[in-house]
Amino acid sequence: MATLEQSRIEEALGALPLSPDASLNGWVALAEWRAPNGDIEITLIGSPDAHVVQVKGYLHEGLFDIARGVYRVAGGHLEDVRFAQGS
């Protein structure tokens, strides 16, 4: 069962399909937080039905896609060229 946070993330991602007929099958979100004392912490959350191996696979494929050039640097940020081509 999805947590409220997972539901909100899934809703936000689902509103940005790669193409009009695409459906969201799974996702992973990675965030960096700075505590008031200055410590940095990383949090990770994945699709509610995703097995830990799937989550690791999403991260691996995302990093591999950076190396393959699926993403480009635009203004110091990564931009998915598949979205850019569709707009």
Secondary structure as GFF3:
##gff-version 3
##sequence-region A 1 87
A	DSSP	alpha_helix	4	14	.	.	.	ID=ss1
A	DSSP	beta_strand	28	34	.	.	.	ID=ss2
A	DSSP	beta_strand	40	46	.	.	.	ID=ss3
A	DSSP	alpha_helix	52	68	.	.	.	ID=ss4
A	DSSP	beta_strand	71	74	.	.	.	ID=ss5
A	DSSP	beta_strand	77	80	.	.	.	ID=ss6
A	DSSP	alpha_helix	81	86	.	.	.	ID=ss7
###
